[in-house]
């Protein structure tokens, strides 16, 4: 004999079924994410052959052990120094050295980055991304293509790169774009889970404005994906 539900009971049953279906979709999406991450990590370990770039390494102190297995984004910053006036290469070199050492030292500022890039395209690794998170993002929240949702605490998920200069006052050098693109390519090859390349202003829009309005995103993306 067929079971006949009252209208209110039928609605309640449909609601429960809809909630169950929604829950199963969420579970399936989470399982898919775990499988994808495992595949990306496996791919990274099998395809990565090491750092072939000329990167200077120093030991930075403001850091914490990584909480995630793979990075999902690269965040680009500027150091906010140099202004718009023309200054000598020697002064740029001194500014770069001083800023890099500042980001590496142990103090109560709790500010660091994984990498810095000079006007001449010199790259320095301040915090080792193989082992540590750097404290570059601060209070942050933005959409993550990898997670397919808005996430906070981008120190946890991203590699931070500082460009010497102020991108709201002065254009970056060609050597900086070339070095930045090469570094991004290297990092994306090592961690295929990296799906986003963002500016600091995108993850902290009311608090930060770097790498600045003069940063040429079209050029960078061409160098990464076309060149």
TAKA-V478333 format. One record per helix or strand of 2 or more residues. SS is the DSSP state (H for helix, E for strand). FROM is the first residue (numbers start at 1). TO is the last residue. Records with the same first field share a line. If there is no record, write none. Layout:
BEGIN
SS = FROM-TO ; FROM-TO
END
This chain:
BEGIN
H = 7-47 ; 89-104 ; 174-190 ; 200-203 ; 217-225
E = 55-57 ; 63-65 ; 73-78 ; 115-117 ; 123-125 ; 132-134 ; 141-144 ; 149-152 ; 158-163 ; 196-199
END
